């Protein structure tokens, strides 16, 4: 209570108001809010593109879009969802929550934090403006494979510049996260006792710093091939288009875990709170996180089995990919073991966390099937792959983001959300997500290629079901937006500082909403140790 009172006195006196507060923001909560709203806006932009794609695929034949524009929609949908929605959302969560959870007053480099956010809007604008330039937007898929990406119009140049900006933003954000986690933890909180979300954010930040420059290099080489006479990827000039695929997927596979690891951290925070038990196997969770990150650098070749490579290389990438199932399985086992015989309640964050575990496991198993080289050769570029990565990224990243939003919304706004509406959002999303993406497994097994605006008649029924599911799933997210706005405007009443009975990490020690400035004085040792004991990370004296 003393701590809560102390922080209530840290008012908003020193805070800028109006547009200056947001443009010149250096406070981690303001920047986190900017990130989250930006990601939400991009989620709806990318989502509308997905609905346009599904509307075209509702029945065979060309209904609404020409094939060129359809390709642009699929390309921008992928780039916007990956770089504009999911990654900024996790960075926003890290900005908001890491200082609160670690007992730090702010992120380490506040002005660089401001820069890293304000690079995002121009990058997004470039992507959207590219739809209006001659030749339209980039149309080679989010992987930007040459020769399509070399031959397309100036929309590709805008996409390349946008990716440069997004990468720069990610690197600066990552430097901030690493420095904050390593140097600004509260006294009495060693690395192996900090919250799992801090661990996964730390490992993700290292991954980003390692691979974002690789993508920047690849697209820069594309740019010089397009405009400066080089032939890195031009077969006619002695270059090799497959070289681009090697470089891209050296970035691309760790990128999958850049979007998955923070989700693991969020779920690892939420399940123990609503199971009212310490997280099972905390140390093994940390080692599993690090193992997944290291292995992710070594498996890029499994995206290229169909390109052609020696049998020994196929075996190398196949077995290493299967190996990732081990640390991932450790995580799933630990989440289930945490729930086992727990005093569980099923509020909305817990529902989304359990939904994440179930659906991510389905996506993991379908990925395991794709890791088998002969099977992947058959399934390459079919709708089976689309189903697989949407089970991993929509059910994985997006469901964890919903869970995090409902979990921390009382701390952000000071108000409780409507529980009934939250649960309705979960069940609606769970139902229509599966209606949308599960039939795609069958479409892929039957041989329907991805990235096509038209298809053979035998694929009609499953495509119609998937399109109806997508429309309903999209409608449910409007309901989510309504629920968030309702909560910001007062919700169902004020939230206490600790709205969840099992919440024992440091963010629940400050009032709700969290004051503009928190932990200017680090939390005392007794407070930190009390939380660690409640989380089972420190023994009673």
FILOVEX-509404 format. One record per residue: x, y, z of N, C-alpha, C, O in turn; residue in one letter. Coordinates in steps of 0.1 Angstrom, whole numbers, plus 5000, padded with zeros to 4 digits. Layout:
# FILOVEX-509404
XYZXYZXYZXYZA;...
This chain:
# FILOVEX-509404
500849885000500050005000500950135000500650234993X;502050125008502950235008503450264994503550384990X;503750164987504350184974503250244964503550334957X;502050194966500950244957500750394960500550474951X;500750424973500550574976501650654971501450764966X;502850604972504050674967503950704952504250814948X;503450604945503350624931502150704926502250774916X;501150714935500050794931500450944931499951024924X;501550974940502051114941502851144928503051264926X;503251054921503951084908502951124898502651034890X;502451244898501351284889501851304875502951254871X;501051374868501351394854501751534851501651584840X;502351604862502651744861503651774851503551864843X;504751684850505851714841505551664827506451664818X;504351624824504051564811503551664801502751754804X;504051664789503551744778502051704775501651594778X;501351804769499951774766499751794751500551854744X;498651744746498351754732499251674723499851574727X;499451724711500251654701501751644705502451554701X;502151744713503651744717503951624726505051564725X;502951584734503151464742503551344734504351264738X;502851324723503051204715504251224705504951124703X;504351344699505451354689506851354696507751294690X;506951414707508251424714508351324726509151334735X;507451224725507351124736508751064739509351014730X;509051054752510250984756509850884768510650804772X;508550894773508150814783507750674777507150664767X;508250564784508050434778506550394777506250314768X;505750454785504350414784503650484772502850424765X;504050614770503550684758503950614745503150594736X;505250584745505750514733505150384731504850334720X;504950304742504350174741502950194736502450114728X;502150294740500850324736500850354721499950304713X;501850434716501950464702502150334694501450314684X;503050254698503350124691502050044690501749994680X;501350034702500149944702499049994693498349924686X;498850134693497750184684498250174669497350144660X;499450194666499950174653499750034648499250004637X;500149934657499949794653498549764651498149684642X;497649824659496249794658495749844644494949774637X;496149964641495750024628496249934616495449914607X;497549894617498049814606497349674606497249614595X;496949624618496249494618494949504610494649414603X;494249614612493049634604493249654589492549604581X;494349734586494649754572495049614565494449584555X;495949544572496249404567495049314567494949234558X;494249324577493049244577492049264566491449174560X;491849394563490949434552491549374539490749324530X;492849374537493449314525493149164525492949104514X;493249104537492948954537491548934533491248834526X;490649014538489248994534489049014519488148944513X;489749114513489649124499490149004491489548964481X;491248944497491748814491490648704492490448634482X;490048694504489148584506487848614498487148514493X;487448734496486248764487486448724473485548664467X;487748744468488048704454487948544453487548494443X;488448484464488548334464487248264468487148144469X;486148344470484948284475484348184465483748084468X;484548214452484148114441485148124430485948224429X;485148024421486148024410485948134401484848194400X;486948164393486748274383487248404389487448414401X;487348504381487748644386486548724388485748754379X;486348764401485148844405485448994406484849074399X;486449024414486649164418488049224414488049334410X;489049134414490449194412491049124400490849004397X;491949194393492749134383493949064390494249094401X;494448964383495548884389496748974395497248944405X;497049074387498249164392497849224405498749224414X;496649284406496249344419496149244430496449274442X;495649124427495549014437496948984442497048974455X;497948974434499348954439499849064448500449034458X;499449184444499849304452499149294466499849324476X;497949254466497249234479497849134488498049154500X;498249014482498848904490500248954495500548924507X;500949024487502249074491502149174502502849164513X;501349274501501249374511500549324524500949364535X;499649234522499049174534500149104543500149124555X;501049024536502048964544503049064550503349044562X;503549154542504449254548503849334559504549354569X;502649384557502049464567501749384580501949434591X;501249264579500949184591502249154599502249164611X;503349114591504549074598505249194604505549204616X;505549294595506349414599505649524605506149604613X;504349534601503549654606502649624618502349714625X;502249504619501249464630501949384641501949434653X;502349264638502749174649504049224656504149244668X;505149264648506349304654506249434662506649434673X;505549534657505349654665504549634677504749694688X;503549544676502749514688503549454699503449494711X;504449364696505349304707506349414712506649414724X;506849494703507749604708506949704717507449744727X;505649724713504849814722504649754736504749824746X;504349624736504149554749505449564757505449584769X;506649534750507949544757508149684763508649694774X;507849784755507949924760507149954772507650004782X;505849914771504949934782505349864795505449914806X;505649734793505649644805507049614810507149594822X;508049614802509349574807509849664819510249614829X;509849794817510249874829509449854841509949844852X;508049834839507249804851507549674857507549664869X;507849574849508049434854509449424860509649344869X;510349504855511749494860512049594871513149594877X;511149684874511449794884512249904879513049964887X;512249924866513050034860512250154858511050144855X;512850284858512050404856511550424842510550484839X;512350374832512050394818512850294810513650214815X;512750304796513750234788515050304788515150414792X;516150224785517450284787517750404778518250504783X;517350404766517550514757516250574752515650534742X;515750674760514450724758514250794744513250774737X;515250874740515150954727515250854715514550874705X;516150754716516250664706514950584705514550534694X;514250564716512950494716511950574708511150514700X;511950704710511050794702511350774687510450764679X;512650774683512950764669512550624664512050614652X;512750524672512450394666510950384664510550304654X;510050454671508650444668508350534655507750484646X;508850654655508450754645509050714631508750784621X;509850614630510250564617509150474611509050454599X;508250424619507250334615506150394606505850344595X;505550514610504550574601504950604587504250564577X;506150664585506550684571506750544563506450544551X;507250444570507450314564506050264559505950204548X;505050274568503750224565503150304553502550254544X;503450434553502850524543503450484529502750484519X;504750454529505450414516504750284511504550274499X;504450194520503850064515502450094509502050044499X;501650184516500350204511500350294499499550274489X;501250394498501350474486501750394474501350424463X;502450284476502950204465501750144457501950114445X;500650134463499450094456499050184445498350154435X;499450314446498950414437499950454426499550524417X;501150404427502150444417502050354404501350254405X;502550404393502450324381503050184383504150164388X;502250084378502649944380502149884393502249764395X;501649974402501149924415502249884425503449904423X;501749814435502649784446503549654443503349594432X;504449624452505249504450504349384449503349374456X;504649294440503649184437504349044437503748944432X;505549034443506248904443506048824455506848734458X;505048854464504948784476505848854487506748924484X;505548824500506248894510507748854511508548914517X;508048744504509448694503510248774492511448764492X;509548844484510248934474511248864465512248914461X;510848734461511848654453512048724440511148774433X;513348724435513648754421513348634413513448524419X;513048634400513248764392511948854392512048964387X;510848814399509648904399510049034405509649144400X;510749034416511049154423512049244416512049364418X;512749184406513649274398512949334387513249444382X;511949264382511149314370510049404373509649484364X;509549414385508349494388508649634389509849674388X;507649714390507749864389508249934401508849864410X;508050064402508550144413507950104427508450144437X;506850034427506249994439507249904447507249914460X;508049834440509049754447510149834453510649804464X;510549944447511450034453510950094466511650104476X;509650134466509050184478509050084489509250104501X;508749954485508749844495510149824501510249804513X;511149834492512549814497512849924507513449894518X;512550044504512850164513512050144526512650174537X;510850104524510050084536510649974545510649984558X;511149864539511749754547513049804554513349774565X;513749894547514949954554514550034566515150014577X;513450114565513050194577512550104588512850124600X;511749994584511249904594512349834601512349814614X;513349794594514549724600515349814609515749764620X;515449934605516250034614515450054627516050054637X;514150064626513350084637513449964647513549974659X;513449844641513549714649514849704656514949664667X;515949744649517249734655517349834667517949794677X;516949954665516950054676516150004688516550024699X;514949954685514149904696514749794703514649774715X;515449704695516149584702517249634711517449574721X;518049734706519149784714518649834728519149804738X;517449904727516849954739516449844748516649844760X;515849734743515349624751516449554758516449524770X;517549524750518649454756519349534767519549484778X;519549664764520249744775519349764787519849754798X;518049774785517149784796517149664805517249664817X;517049544798516949424806518249394813518249344824X;519349414806520649374812521149474823521849434833X;520749594822521249694831520349764841520749824851X;519049744839518149824847517149744856516049794860X;517449624858516649544867516749584881517749644886X;515649564889515649604903516649524911516949414907X;517149584921518149504930517449384935516249384939X;518149274935517549144940516849064929516248964931X;516949114916516349034905517448994895517649064885X;518048884897519048834888518348784875517148774874X;519148764865518648724852517748604853516648594846X;518148504860517448384861516248384870515648284874X;515848504874514648524882513748624877512748664883X;514048684865513248784860512048724852512148604849X;510948804850509748744843510148684830510948734823X;509348574826509648504813509448604802510148584792X;508548694803508348794792509548874789509848904778X;510248904800511548984798512548894791513348934783X;512648764795513548674789513248654774514248664765X;512048634770511748614756511948744748512348744736X;511648864755511948984748513449004745513849054735X;514248964755515648984754516248894743516948944734X;515748764742516248674732515748724718516548714708X;514548764718514048814705514848934700515048954688X;515249024709515949144705517349104699517749164690X;517949004706519248954700519048894686519848924677X;517948824684517648764671517448874661518048864650X;516748974665516449084655517749154651517949184639X;518649184661519849254657520749164648521549214640X;520649034650521448944641520948934627521648924618X;519548934625519048904612518449014604518349014592X;518049124611517549244604518549294594518149324583X;519849304597520849354587520949264575521249304564X;520649134578520749034566519649064556519949074544X;518449094561517349124552517649264545517449274533X;518249354553518549484547519549464536519449534525X;520549384538521549354528520949294515521249324504X;520049194517519349124506518549224497518649224485X;517749314504516949404496517749514490517449564479X;518949544496519849644490520449584477520649654467X;520849454478521349394466520249384455520549404443X;519049364459517949374449517849504443517749524430X;518049614451517949744446519049774436518849844426X;520249734439521349754430521249674417521649724406X;520649554418520349484406519249554397519349554385X;518349624404517249694396517749814390517349854379X;518749894397519050024392520450054389520750154382X;521349974394522850004393523649904386524849904387X;522949814378523749734369524449614375525149544368X;524149584387524749464393523949344389522849354384X;524549224392523849094387523948994398524148874396X;523649034411523648934422522648824419522948714421X;521448864415520348764414519848754399518848684397X;520548814390520148804376520848694369522048694367X;520048584365520748474359521348514346522348454342X;520748604338521248644325522648714326523448704317X;522948774338524248834340525148754348526248794352X;524848624350525748534358525348524372526048464380X;524348594376523848594390523048474393522748384385X;522548454406521848334410520648374418520748424429X;519448364413518248394420518048314433517448354443X;518648194433518548104445519348164456519048144468X;520348244453521148304464520248394472520448404484X;519348464465518448554473517648464483517448514494X;517148354479516348264488517148224500516648224511X;518448194498519348154509519448274519519248254531X;519648394514519848504522518548544529518448564541X;517448544521516148574527515748484538515348534549X;515948354536515448264546516448254558516048204569X;517648294556518548304568517948414578518148404590X;517348514572516548614580515248554583514748564595X;514548484573513148454574512748354585511748374591X;513648254587513248154597513348214611512448194619X;514448274615514548344628513348444630512848464641X;512948504618511848604619510548534625509748594632X;510348404621509248334626509248334641508248354648X;510448304647510548304662510648444668510248454680X;510948544660510848684665509348714668509048794676X;508448644660507048664662506448564672505348584677X;507248464675506648354684507148364698506448344707X;508448394699509048394713508348494723508148454734X;508048624719507348704728506048644732505548664743X;505348574722504048514725504248404736503448394745X;505348334735505648234746505848304759505348254770X;506448414759506648494772505348534778505148524790X;504448584769503148634774502348524780501848534791X;502348404773501548294778502148244791501448194800X;503448244792504148204804503848294816503948254828X;503548414813503148514824501648484828501348484840X;500848454819499348454822498948314828498148314837X;499448204823498948074828499148054843498248014850X;500348084848500548074862499648154871499148114882X;499248274866498448374873497048314875496448314886X;496448254864495148204865495048054869493948004872X;496247994869496247854875496647864890496547764897X;497047984894497448004908498447914913498447854924X;499447884904500547804907501847864901501747934890X;502947844907504247894900504347824886503947714884X;505047894877505347834864506147704866507247704873X;505747594860506447464861507747484852507647514840X;508947454858510147444850510647574845510947584833X;510747674853511147804849512447804841512547854830X;513447734847514747734841514747664828515447704818X;514047554827513947484814513247564804513547554792X;512347654808511747744798512747844793512747874781X;513647894801514647984797515547914787515847974776X;516047794790516947724782516247684768516847684758X;514947654769514247614757514147744748514247724736X;513947854754513847984746515148004739515148034727X;516247994746517548014740517847904729518447934719X;517447784732517747674722516947704709517547684698X;515747744710514947764698515547874690515647874678X;516047984697516648094690517948054683518148084671X;518747974689520047924683519747834671520247854660X;518747734673518447644662517847714650517947674639X;517147824653516447894642517447954631517047974620X;518747964635519748014625520147904616520747934606X;519847774619520447664612519447594603519847484598X;518247634602517247554595516647624583515647574578X;517247734578516647804567516447724555515547754547X;517247614553517147534541515847464539515547424528X;515147444550513847364549512847444541511847384537X;513047574539512147644531512447624516511747674507X;513547554513514047554499514247414494514947384485X;513547314501513747174496513347164481514047084474X;512347234477511847214463512847284453512747264441X;513747374458514647444449515647344443516147354432X;515947244451517047144447518247164455518947274455X;518647064463519947074471520346924473519546834472X;521646904476522146764478521346694489520846754498X;521246564488520546484498521046504512520346504521X;522446514513522946534526522546674532522246674544X;522446774524521946904529520446894533520046954543X;519646814525518246804528518146734542517346764550X;518946624544518946554557519346644568518746644579X;520346724566520846814577519746914581519446924593X;519146974571518047074574516847004580516147054589X;516546884575515346814580515446774594514546794602X;516546714598516746674612516846784622516346784633X;517546894617517647004626516347074628516047124639X;515447074618514147134619513347054629512647104637X;513446914628512746834637513146854652512446844661X;514446884653515046904666514347024673514247024686X;513947124666513247244672512047194680511547264689X;511447084676510247034683510547004697509647004706X;511846974700512146934714511947054724511147034733X;512747164722512447274731511047324731510547374741X;510447324719509047374718508147274726507247324733X;508447144725507647054733507847074748506947054756X;509047114752509347144766508347254771507847244782X;508247354763507447464766505947424768505247454778X;505447354758504047304758503847214771502847234778X;504747124773504647034785504647124798503847094807X;505447224799505547304811504247384813503747404824X;503647434802502447514803501347414808500547454817X;501247294803500247204808500447154822499547144830X;501747134825502147094839501747204849501447184860X;501947334844501547444853500047444856499647474867X;499247414846497847404848497347284856496247284862X;498147184856497747054862497547074877498447114884X;496347044881495947054895495947194901496047214913X;495947294891495947434896494547474900493547404896X;494447574907493147634911492647724900492747854901X;492247674888492147754876490847824875489747774879X;490947944870489748024866489948064851491048064846X;488848094844488948104830488448244826487548264818X;489148344830488948484825489448494811490248404806X;489148604804489448614790490948594787491348524778X;491948654795493348634792493748484792494448434784X;493148414802493448264803492848194791493548104786X;491648224787491048154776491948174763492248074756X;492348294761493248324749494548244750495148194741X;495048244763496348164765496148024762497047954756X;495147964767494847814764494547794749495047694743X;493847884743493647884729494947884721495147814711X;495847974726497147974720497847844721498347794711X;497847784732498547654734498047544725498747474718X;496647534724496047434716496347454701496847364694X;496147584696496247604682497647614677498047564666X;498547664686499947674682500547534681501347504673X;500047444690500447304689500047234676500847164670X;498847264671498347214658499347274647499747194638X;499647404648500547464638501947404639502547384628X;502347374651503647314652503747174646504747134639X;502647094648502646964642502646964627503346884620X;501847054621501847064607503147114601503547074590X;503847194609505247234606506147114606507047104598X;505947034616506846914617506646824605507646764600X;505446814600505146734588505946804576506446734567X;505846934575506547004564508046994565508747014555X;508546964577510046954578510546824571511746814569X;509746734568510146604561510346644546509346674539X;511546634541511846684528510946624517510446704509X;510746494516509846444505508446494506507746524496X;507946514518506546564520506546714516505646754509X;507546784520507546924517507646954502507047044497X;508346864495508446874480507046874474506746934464X;506146784480504846774475503946894479503146944472X;504146944491503247044497503747184494503047284497X;504947204489505547334487504547424479504047384469X;504347544484503547644478502147604475501447644466X;501547514484500147484484499447544496500147614504X;498147534497497447594508497647524521497347574531X;498347404521498747344533499747434541499647444553X;500647494533501647584539500947704545501247754555X;499947754537499147874542498447844555498547924565X;497847724556497147684568498147674580497947714591X;499347614577500347594587500847724593500747744605X;501247814585501747944591500748034597501048114605X;499448014592498448094599498048034613497748104622X;498147904614497947844627499147884637498847904649X;500347904631501447954640501348104643501548144654X;501048184633501148324635499848394639499848474648X;498648344634497448404638497048354652496848424661X;497048214653496648154666497848184676497548194688X;499048184671500148204680500348344684500048384695X;500848424675501148564678499848644682499848714692X;498848634673497648724675496848684688496448774695X;496648554690495948514702496748554715496148594725X;498048544714498848584726498748734728498748784739X;498648814717498448964718497048994724496949084732X;496048924720494748944726494848914741494248984749X;495448794744495648764758496348874766495848914777X;497448924760498149034767497349154769497349224779X;496549194759495749314759494749304771494549394779X;493949184771492949174782493649164796493149214806X;494849104796495549084809496049224814495949244826X;496649304806497249424811496349554808496649664813X;495249534802494349654799493949724812493949844812X;493649654823493249724835494449814840494249924845X;495649764838496849844842497049964833497550064838X;496749944820496950054811495950164813496250284813X;494650124814493550224814493050264827492450374829X;493250174837492650204850491250154852490550174862X;490750084841489350034841489349884837490249834830X;488349824843488149674839487349664826486349744824X;487749574818486949554806485749464809485649414820X;484749454800483549374802483949224799484249184788X;483849144810484349004809483448924799484048844792X;482148954799481348874790481648904776481748814768X;481949024773482249064759483649004755483848954744X;484549004765485848944762485748794759486348744750X;484948724767484748584765484048554751484448464744X;483148644748482448624735483448644724483448574714X;484348744725485348774715486248644714486648604703X;486648584725487448464724486748354716487248294707X;485548314721484848204715484548224700484648134692X;484148354697483848384683485148374675485148314664X;486248424680487548414672487948274671488448224660X;487848194682488248054681487447974671488047894663X;486147994671485347924661485647964647485947874639X;485648084644485748134630487248124625487448114613X;488148124634489548104630489747964624490347944613X;489147864631489247724627488447704614488847624605X;487247774613486447754601487247814589487147764578X;488047914591488847984580489947894576490147864564X;490747854586492047804582492147644582493047594575X;491247574589491447434589491147374576491847284571X;490147424568489847364555491047384545491147314536X;491947474548493047504539494047384540494747364530X;494047304551494847184551494447094539495247034532X;493047074538492546984528492747034514493146964505X;492647174513492947234500494347204495494647174484X;495247224505496647194502496947054498497647024489X;496346964507496546824504496046784490496546684484X;494946854486494346824473495146894462494846864450X;496146974465496947034455496647174451497147214440X;495847244458495547384454496847474457497247484468X;497347544446498547624449498047754456496947794455X;499047814463498747944470499048054460499548034449X;498648184464498848304456498248294442498848344433X;497048234441496348244428495048304430494348274440X;494548384421493248444422492048354417490948384420X;492348254410491348164404491848024407493047994409X;490847924407491247794410490247694403489247734398X;490647564403489847464397488547444405488447464417X;487547384398486147374404486147284417485347314426X;487047184417486947094428487347154442487147104452X;487947274441488347344454487247444459487447514469X;486147444452485147554455484547544469484547654476X;484147434474483447424487484347474498483947554506X;485547414499486447454510486747604509486947664520X;486947654497487247794496486047884501486247984507X;484847844497483647914502483647914517483348014523X;483847794523483847784538484847874544484647954554X;486147874538487147954544486848104542487148184552X;486248144531485948284530484848334539484948444545X;483848244542482848284552483448294566483148384573X;484348194569484948204582485848324583485848394594X;486548374573487348484573486548614576486948704584X;485448624569484548744571484048744585484048854591X;483648634591483148634605484248664614484048734624X;485448604612486648634621486948774621487248834631X;486948844609487148984608486149064615486549164622X;484849024614483849094622484049094637483849184644X;484548974641484848964656485949054661485949094672X;486849094652487949184656487449334657487949414665X;486349364650485649494652485049494666485149594673X;484549384670483949374683485049394694484849454704X;486249334691487449354700487749504701487949554712X;487749574690488049714690487049794698487349874706X;485749754697484749814705484949794720484749884728X;485349674723485549634737486749714743486649764755X;487749734735488949814740488549964742488850024752X;487850014732487450154733486450174745486550274752X;485550084747484650084758485450084772485050154781X;486450004772487350004784488050134787488150184798X;488650184776489350314777488350424783488850504790X;487150414778486150514782485550484796484550554800X;485950394803485450364817485150224819485050184831X;484950144809484649994811483549974820482450044820X;483749874829482649834838483049884852482349854862X;484049974853484350034866485850044868486649984860X;486350114878487750124881488449994884487849904890X;489649974880490449854882491249874894491849984896X;491349774903492349784914493749774909493949734897X;494749794918496149784914496449644910497349614901X;495849544916496049404913494749334910494149264919X;494349344897492949294894492949144894491849084895X;494149074892494148934891494748884904495848924908X;494048784911494448734924495948684924496648694933X;496248614913497548544912498648634906499748584904X;498448764904499448844898500548884908500248954918X;501748844906502748864916504048934911504948954918X;503948974898505149044892505049194896503949244900X;506149264893506249404899505149504893504849604900X;504649474881503749574875502449584883501749684883X;502149484891500949484899501149554912500249574920X;502349604915502649684927502349824925502249904935X;502149874913501850014911500350034908499649934905X;499850144910498350164909497850144895498750144885X;496550134893495950134880495150254878494250284886X;495350334867496350314857497750344862497850414871X;498650284856500050314860500350454858500150514848X;500850524869501250664868502250694856502850604852X;502250824852503150854841504550814844505350764835X;505050834856506350804860506250694871505550714881X;506950584869506950474879508350434882509250444873X;508550374894509850324898511050424896512150384893X;510750554899511850654899512750614910514050624909X;512250564921513050494931512850344929511650294930X;513850264928513650124925512950054936513050104948X;512149954933511449884944512449824954513549784951X;511949824967512949774977513049624976512249554970X;514149574982514449434981513349344986513049244981X;512649394997511649305003510449284993509949174992X;510149394986509049384976509449284965508649204961X;510649304960511149214949511149064954510648984946X;511649044965511748904970510348844973510148724972X;509448934978508148874980507448824967506848724967X;507648904957507148864944507848734939507148644933X;509148734940509848614936509448484943509348374938X;509148504956508748384964507348344959507148224958X;506448434956505148404952505248334938504348254935X;506248364930506348304917507148174918507348104908X;507548134930508248004932509748014927510347914925X;510248144926511648154921512648184933513848184930X;512148194945512948204956512348134968511148144970X;513148064976512647994987512348084999512948185000X;511348035007511148115019512348095029512947995029X;512548205036513748205045513348125058514148115067X;
